Amino acid sequence: MSGLTETVLSLVAQYGFVAVFLFAFLESSMLFPFLPSELVLPSAAALLVRGPAGFALFVLAATAGTTVGALVPYYVGHEGHEALDRYGRYVRVSERETDRARRWFRRWGEHSVLWGRFLPVLRSVISIPAGFSEMRLRKFVAYTTVGALLFNAAVAGLVYMGQEDLLHALP
């Protein structure tokens, strides 16, 4: 996994915010879920966030990528179980993960799309039961965008504050 992480981070260093968008898209679309956000986003933020403009661009790129990518599993779910059977191998989701997301969605309702963006694995998989339940697209996009924005801002903010604290601690 470290080789893959290094490759992604070298792409982030080379292509900047475009690479952040692409990574967020691939992860939330479940087309390439091998590197979770918990690994890549903090390192990418450390490379790119150097001030308010970098912070804003990082959050914008990661949030846009997450929102656009989340539409892929949403539409697969919206098409029903047949579509999941047909396209499930492309979105790389296990039946266990899907069942967990369905239970979470049943328990917490449509708000789980927003709060699910903060939880590993559920962050991407929650889009499938949202599609199954025929959640309105506008509401899905709004909840996904707000949840992703809060998560990405928290990651970027913690990394940026940590960098500032480290700089002040150095002699």
ABEGO torsion letter per residue (X at the ends): XAAAAAAAAAAAAAAEAAAAAAAAAAAAAGABAABBAAAAAAAAAAAABAEAAAAAAAAAAAAAAAAAAAAAAAAAAAAEAAAAAAAAAAAGBBAAAAAAAAAAAAAAEAAAAAAAAABBGAAAAAAAAAAAAGBBAAAAAAAAAAAAAAAAAAAAAAAAAAAAAAAAABX
